[in-house]
Amino acid sequence: MPSKSSNIAKGLGPRYGSTLRKRWAEVVQSARSTHRCPKCESMRVRRVSVGIWMCRRCGLKFAGQAYSPGQRVV
């Protein structure tokens, strides 16, 4: 029985090139992780849809970027 992998890009196999798989895995991991709520400061914000974020503690629903809730600092 194959072991469960922690890298989400393993499902793509050898397709699309290693650099694109690494970038895609980083974006998806960031989008699926929890983030800090701007209202109650808890780490319970999850992505509902593209650009829609919701805190599971206080129920605040707000718009943000597609893959992260806040502004990106460059």
ChimeraX attribute file (.defattr): number of C-alpha atoms within 10 A of each C-alpha:
attribute: neighborCount
match mode: 1-to-1
recipient: residues
	/A:1	3
	/A:2	4
	/A:3	5
	/A:4	6
	/A:5	9
	/A:6	7
	/A:7	11
	/A:8	14
	/A:9	19
	/A:10	13
	/A:11	10
	/A:12	10
	/A:13	10
	/A:14	10
	/A:15	11
	/A:16	9
	/A:17	10
	/A:18	12
	/A:19	9
	/A:20	12
	/A:21	18
	/A:22	14
	/A:23	12
	/A:24	14
	/A:25	16
	/A:26	14
	/A:27	13
	/A:28	14
	/A:29	14
	/A:30	13
	/A:31	19
	/A:32	14
	/A:33	13
	/A:34	17
	/A:35	21
	/A:36	15
	/A:37	24
	/A:38	14
	/A:39	10
	/A:40	13
	/A:41	13
	/A:42	15
	/A:43	15
	/A:44	17
	/A:45	25
	/A:46	21
	/A:47	23
	/A:48	14
	/A:49	11
	/A:50	13
	/A:51	14
	/A:52	17
	/A:53	25
	/A:54	20
	/A:55	24
	/A:56	14
	/A:57	13
	/A:58	14
	/A:59	14
	/A:60	14
	/A:61	16
	/A:62	16
	/A:63	15
	/A:64	15
	/A:65	14
	/A:66	15
	/A:67	18
	/A:68	23
	/A:69	23
	/A:70	15
	/A:71	8
	/A:72	7
	/A:73	4
	/A:74	3
